[in-house]
Amino acid sequence: MKRDNTLIAVLALLLIIAVIYIGYTKIQEREDLIFQSGAEYGYETTVKTVFDKAIECQTVPVYVGNQTLNLIAVECPQIQSLLMQNNRSK
């Protein structure tokens, strides 16, 4: 009888440990998914902002560490050059 009670206690303890482990794993997976979604949203927002500014021929400063690079759409200098030529010919 005592051995049965000990076996039941050990099995109950193992069940509790298994439930805690599974619960922790599921919570961790959900947190990872939320983090991934946030990162994707951040990337999407950044690319959209760069695109919106560049298409308006604005320079877009991009910072990586302590370095800065100013981006502009390739078409912009050509368009601005054509506009200047048209203004001079008038």
ABEGO torsion letter per residue (X at the ends): XAAAAAAAAAAAAAAAAAAAAAAAAAAAAAAAAAAAAAAAAAAAAAAAAAAAAAAAGBBBBBBBEABBBBBBBAAAAAAAAAAAAAAAAX
